[in-house]
Amino acid sequence: MNTSKLTETFTLESGETINNLQLGYHTYGELNQDKNNVVWVFHALTANSDVMSWWPGLFGEADLFNPEEHFIICVTAIGSPYGSTTPNDLYFPQFTVRDVVKAQLLLAKELEIEKIHVAIGGSFGGSQALEFAYSYEGKIDNLILVASAALESAWGIAIHESQRLALQADPTFGEPAGGKAGLKAARAMGMVTYRSSEYFIEHQTEADDRTGEFRAASYIQHQGEKLKQRFDALSYYYLINCLDTHNIGRNRGGLVRALSKITCRTLVIGIESDQLIRTKQQVFLADNLPNASYREIESKFGHDGFLVETGKITSLIDDFLEERNVLGISTEELSILIKRSENFQLIDVREPFELELSSIGGINIPLAEIPTHMDKISSNKKVIVYCRSGRRSATAIQQILKAKGHSDIYNLEGGILDWADKIDNTMELY
């Protein structure tokens, strides 16, 4: 782990200060010559900067984000007991999500990171990533928010207050290394919101008629004990207070206005069974970020699906990043190709088909049948794929790319239903 120490006094959003602020962080891989392979990861509540240890399946030697291709940076949040400045008593000043991000922005300047290929976070990490994207002075190519929201909900705050009560009920809370029983109880409360009710019913229901020593109770005890052994009660207290401060619109004209300022390409991923951060909160993000798309996964794991369902999340992110690499072509540009009789092939993957394309050398192939009709797709022509949905077109393009190694592929932009008429009209211009 690397460390960075601020020589200047760090001023918090509240006006209070921290002297000699320290940040612990990990890096993996090397910054390439073009300095365009940075992946900046923001960790969840009780995780740390060693992203390879807590997000395997998404980050790892053989995973989508790997040190062979990427320069990966992950920073331990202020308050966490894993290498950054952390509270020693209840006199430590309270910090906000913006303070956590402000410290990371200073580190980005120190490391001379002026461009980020992917900024990604889940849960608390998503809150940080959103704030980072708002304030970062460099360029972010792709922002990925998983199980995240624009504002900490009243539901989340109520849960955190219940956890604070548990912590404060421990008579040793606030003492050095104290509050362990309260921490265990607070974590137990959290686990009920991190997993779905379906998960507990499916995995913890008894197969016999016992009247005690229930599997669900044992599971909660176990999860509480695990965090008790590895985390600090004061850190947990300050960090859940920090969670409550998340509000991208605070003093920025409200949520909608603040989100409108974040213009980078964004993928918002929701989990249908998430009981902590509801999918409608994530749809709100996607609806109000100017260049965002929303995808949702099914999972029995609830909120924790962002850590568990790495296969599904990888697939969505892979599609999202591949779509970025696909060149677009407008209807007007296509009309020029037709006028000049250039050698191209138009593939319509819509269902039902609205026009027979054979007259202009095109073919109709349903998206689902692309893999079984590769023989119909030219390997020596410019290939243009059209569908109502850009994502479905991108999926078809990606399948072609993988199967044929074809690089001269375009996505017909606009999603217009009257594209043929428009081509006929624009051809008169040439």
N, C-alpha and C positions, 0 to 999 in steps of 0.2 A: 504494500500500500504506500502511496505517495502522500505527502502532506504539504499544505500551503498555509503560511502564516501571514496574516495581515499586519503590517507595521503601523498602519493608521487606525485610529479608533473607528469601530464599525457602528454606525448610527442606525437604530431600528426604526421601523415605521412609527412607533409610539413616541420617538424622540429619545428614548433611553439608549444607552450605549453598551458595547462589549469591547473590552480591550484585549488585544492579542488573539483575535479570533483565529481559530485553526479549522481547516477543512481537510478531511481525509478523502482520498480518491484513488480509484484504480483506472489504469489505461491498459488496453490490450491491442496488439497489432501496431502498425506504423502508419503515420500520416504519409499519404502518397505524394508524388511530385506536384500534382495539380491541387493538392489540399482539398479534395472534394469527396473524401471517403469517411468523414466524421459521423459517428453515430453516438448521440448524447442520450444517455439513459437516466431516467429519474426513478428512484426506488420507492417502494411502498412503505407503509407505516413502520414496521419493525424490521425491515430488510436493511441492507448496507450497500456499500459501493462495489462489493464483489459480485457483480451481476451474474457471472458464470455459475455461481453457487446457488442462486435462488431463482433464476429464470432459464434453466436448461430446457432444451427443445426449441427455444427461440434464439438464445445466445450460447454459443459453444463452438468448438473446433469444426464440427460438421453441420452446424445449424445455419439458418438464414443469415444471422448476424454473426460473423466469425472474424477472428483476428487475421486471417489470411487475406481477406478482402477489405476489412474495415479497420478504422482507428476508433475504438470504442472507449468512451469516457463515462464513468459513473461516479458521482460524488455523494458522500455520506451527508445527510441533511444536518443542519445545526440542531443540537439537542439529542441526536442519536448517540448511543454509547460506543459507536464503532469507528472512532478516529477523529470526529469533529468535536468542537467545543460543546460541552454538555453541562447541564445544571448540577451543582453539588448541594444545593439547598433551595428552599422556597423563596429566597430573595433574588434568585436569578431572574432577569427581566424576561417578560413574555415576548415571544417572537411570532411573526405571522408567516404565512406561505410566501408572501412577497419578500420578507426578510431572507427566508431560505433561498429563494431564487436570486435575490440581489447578491448574495455571497457567491453563488455559482456564476453569475454574470461577471463578477470580478475575476474569478478563476479563468473564465473563457478569455478575458483580456490578457491575463498573465500568460496563458498558454498560446496566445496569438491565434485563437480560433475565430476566423472571420466568416467561415461558411460551414454549415452543418447539413449533411446529406439527409439524415433522419434524426428527429428529436422524438423520443417515445417515452411514455410512462403509463402505468396502470394504477387506478385508485388514487391514493395520495400522490403517486408519481405523475398521474395525469393532471392533477391540479398544478403541480410544479411546471410540467411541460407547457401547459396553457399560459401560465404567467410568464414563463421564459420566452415563449413565442411573442407575447405582447411587447416585451421590453428589450429583446435582443436587437442590437444595432447591426448585426451581420445579416447573412442570408440563410434562411432555413428552406431547404428544398421540399421536405416532406415532414409533416407533423402527424404523429399517430397517438391517439388518445383512446385508452381502453378502460372501460368501466369507470368513467369519469363524468364530471359535471362542471357547469359554469359557476355553481354556487353550492356551498355546503347546505344541505337541506335541514329543515327543522327536525326531521326524523333522525338524521345523523347526529345533530346536536343533542337531541334528547338521549340517544344511546350513549354519547360521550359523557353527558352529565351523570347518567347512571353509573358509568365506569368510574367517574371521579368520586362519586359517593362511596363506591367500594374501596377505592384507594385510600380515601380519607378516614374510612372506618378502621383501618389498620393503625393501631397506636404507634407503630414504629415508622409510619410514613413521614418522610421529610428528613429522617436521620440518614447518615451515610450507610449505603447498602441496605437500608430499611425498606419497609412497605412490601415485602415479598408476598405475604398472604393476600394483601389487597390487590397486588398485580395479578396474581393467579385468578382471583375472582373477576377482575376487570377483563382479563383475556377470555375467560369463560363466557362472559356476556357478549363479547365481540364475536366469538365463534358461532353463536346462534344466528348472527346476522350475516356472517361470511358464507355460510353454507345454506342451501335451500332446505325447506321442510321436506321436500321429496327425497333429498339425500339422506336425511336422518331416518325417515320412514323406511327407505329401501335398505339402508346399510346397518341400522342400529336396532331394528325391531327384533324382539326376542322370538326364538323358535319354540320356546317352552312356556310353562305357566308360572314362572318364578314371580316372587313378590319383592325381590330386592336384588342388589348388585346388577343393575341394568346396564346393558352395553352402552346406551346413550350417555348415561351418567359417567361411566368409565371413560368414554371418549372425551367428554368435556373436562374431566379431571386431568386426563393425560395432556390435553392441549394446554390447559392452564399451567400445569407443572413444567412443560417444555419452555414456555416463555419465561416463567419464573426463574429458571436456571440460566437463561442466556441474556436476559434484558434487565433494564434498570427501571424501578418504579417511578422515580422522578422524571426520567426521560419520557416514559410512557405518558405521564401526566402532562408534561409540557407539549408533547407532540399531538395529543388529542385536543388540547387547547388550540394548538396551531391549526389543526384541521378545521376547526370551527370558524376560523378567520377567512376561509377561502371564499372569495367573491370577486370575480374578474371585473365586475362593474363598479366596485366601490370607488367613489370620487372620480369616476371616469364617464359619468353620464348614464350609468345603468348598464345592464348586461348586454342588451342588443347593440348599443353603440360601441361598447368595448370590444365585443366579438367582431364587429364589422371592421375593426382595425387590424385583425389578424388575417392576412391575405394569402399566406402560404397554402399550398396544397395540403389538405388535411383528410385523414381517415379516422372516423369515429366508430369504434367497435363496442356494441352493447351485448349484454348476455341476458337472454330472455328470462332466466330464473333469478336474476339479481334482485335480492330483497333490500339491499343496502342503498344502491344507487340505481334507481328504476330506469328502465330503457327510455321512458319519455323524457327524462332529464338529458339523456344522450342525444335523442332526436332533436331536442331543443338546440344543443350545440351545433349539430350538423345543419340545422335549418338556418342558423344565424351566423355561422362562419361563412364568409363569401365564397370559398373555394373548397367546400367540404363534401364528403359523401359518407353515408351511414351504412354500416353492415352489422348484422346481428347473428350471433351463434346460439345454438341450442346447447344447453349443458345442465346436468343435474347438480353441478357443484356450486351454483349460485354465484355470488360475487367472487369467490375464490377461483372461478373458472378462468379468470385472466392469468392465473399462475398455472393452472392444471391443463387447460385446453390449448396447449401450445401448438399442436398439430393444426387445429382449425384456425387459430390466429395466424400462424405462419402462412397458411394458404391464402387468407384474405390480404395480408400484407404483401405477399409475393405478387398477387394479382394487381394490387394497387401500385406497386413500384414498377411492375412490367408495363402497366398502362402508361406510365410517364414516359417510357422509352419508345412508345409507338408514335410515329409521326402522324399528324392529321392532314387531311386533304379536304378542301371545301368543295361544294357542289359546282361552283364556278370553275375551280381548277380541274375538276373532273370533266367538265364540258370542253375545256381546252384539249384535254387528252383525246377525247372522242373526235373533236374537230380535226386534230392533227393526225388522227389514226395511229396514235402511239400504241405500243405493244403492252397492254395491261389486261388484267383479269379482275372483274368485279364479282364478288361473292356475297350473295344476300343470305344471311342466316336467320332472317325473320320467319316467324310462323304466325298466321298463314302468309304465303308469298303474295305480294300485291302486284307483281309485274314479272313477266317472263323475260329473263335477261339474255337469253341465247342470241338475240338479234344484235347485241353489241359485244358478243364474246363472253358474256357473264354466265354464272351458274347459280342455281338455287340449292343450297344445302342447309337443312335444319342444323342449328347449333349442336344439338346432341349427336348428330351423325357425322360431324367433322372428322373425328378420328378414323371412321371406317370409309371415308371417301377421300383420303389423302391423294389417291391416284388421279383425282380430277383437278387437283390444284397444281398450277404451273410452278415449276422450279426455276424458270428463266424469264418470267414476266413480272412486272410490277403488280403486286396483289393488293386490291382495295376491298376491305371488308365493311359491310353495311348492316346495321341493325338499328332498331328504335333506341335501344339502350347502349350507351357507350361501353358500359361494363361488359355486356354480353359480347359486343364486338371485340373488346380487348381480350376476353377469354378465348374467343375463336382465334384471334391473332396469336395469342400465346401458344395455343395448341399447335398451330401451324409452325410457329418458330421452333418449338421443341422437336417436332417430328421431322421437319425438313431443313432446319438450319437456315431458313430464308430470312434475309435482312431487309429486302426491298418491299416492305409491307406498310400499308397505310390504313387509317381508320377514317371512313367517310363521316365528316362531322355534321352536326346539326340535327340528326334524328328526324328529318322532315319526311312526311308521308307523300308529298307531291314532288319528290325529287326529280322524277322523270320529266314532268312538265317544266320544272325549273331549268333543267338541262336544255330542253328544247328552246326555251326563251333566251337563255344566256348564249347559246350557240350563235344566235343572230348577231352577236357583238363581234364575232371573230371572222 
